[in-house]
Amino acid sequence: LMRLLGPDGAHRLLAKLAGDPDPGAGRASDVLLRQQRAYAQARIDRGAEVVVMGHAHTGGVDALKGGVLIRLHPWVGERGWLELWPGGYALRRGIKG
């Protein structure tokens, strides 16, 4: 079934089954965001300066106490990536597929 639906269709179906009222919106639930921030904060508390999470369901950059959490956009729908260079970074998105 998932093969027939393709990545976008399968994602929408599974999100609906999980109770997401708007699976195409690219938003993470408040519970998921709190869990991601808590996970990242624990790593920052142990000395990390930056935590990068892939497959985060929604992209974004969160300033945490003593560090930064970077959440990459999902690979379903509007794709995103992280660009790094000496002294900086940018969270990019915009490729549909």
Secondary structure, DSSP 8 states (H G I E B T S, - for coil): -HHHHHHHHHHHHHHHHTT-S-GGG----HHHHHHHHHHHHHHHHTT-SEEEESS-SS-EEEEETTEEEEE---SSSEEEEEEEETTEEEEEEEEE-
